[in-house]
C-alpha cells in the first residue's frame, strides 16, 4: 500500500477470442489492489496513457501497433516500465487462399520487442506445463500442472534473449496452419521474462477463451466453447502474481 495511487494501463481487444470475458476477469483481479487506478483501451492508439502508468497489461489478438507506437512501448520499457503480456498479444493472423492460417512477418519491430511471435498451435488437447526455472520467485510453491478446458499450446518464433520460466513440449502437427510441422517433444515457452533497458516484459501464453460468437465474421456461431486455463488454479495464481509483479512487488522481482 502506498499513500498515492498507482496507475496502470490495460489494452484488451481483437478477434477470435472472448475479449469481454478476459477484460472483465482481469479488471476484477486488478480491482483487488485498492491503490490501483486503471485506464482501459481496445488498441495501442491509447499509449499516451503510459506517461503516468507504472505498468501495462495486454490481452489482444490481431491488434498490431504502428511503428511509432512500438517506439513508445520501447521507451516505456527502457525507462523502467513493466509489461504483462497475455495470450494472443503476439498473434498476427491471416489466412491464405486455401484457408490455412499463417503468421505474417512483422515489419514494425513489435514482435521483436516482445521476444516472440505466435506461429501455430496443435489441436486443442490437455498438455503438461513444466517449470524450467526452479528459483524464480513468481513460481514459488507452484508445481508442474496440466492444462485442460481448451487452451492453446503456442508454437512460436523467438527473438532475442528471454528467460523461460514455464514450458511445454510440442504435441504434434499444427493442423490448419501453414507452419504445420514442428519437432515432436520440442520445448516451447509458456511463461518468460525479457529485460528491455531498465524495464521488463513478462509474457504468459495461457489464457485462451472462445465462446459461441467469437469467430464472427468467419463463423456466426462457433459450436464449441473453449474455456481455457481460466478454469484451473495454477493459471489464476500465476496471473495474480504477474499483476503484483507488474505493480512492483519486491518479493517477485529478480
Secondary structure as UniProt FT lines:
FT   STRAND          6..14
FT   HELIX           19..31
FT   TURN            34..35
FT   STRAND          36..41
FT   HELIX           44..52
FT   STRAND          55..61
FT   HELIX           67..78
FT   TURN            79..80
FT   STRAND          82..86
FT   HELIX           87..90
FT   STRAND          94..95
FT   TURN            97..98
FT   STRAND          101..102
FT   HELIX           110..114
FT   STRAND          116..121
FT   STRAND          127..131
FT   HELIX           137..139
FT   TURN            140..141
FT   STRAND          145..147
FT   STRAND          154..158
FT   STRAND          163..169
FT   TURN            175..176
FT   TURN            184..185
FT   STRAND          187..196
FT   TURN            197..198
FT   STRAND          199..204
FT   TURN            212..213
FT   TURN            216..218
FT   HELIX           228..231
FT   HELIX           233..247
FT   HELIX           250..252
//
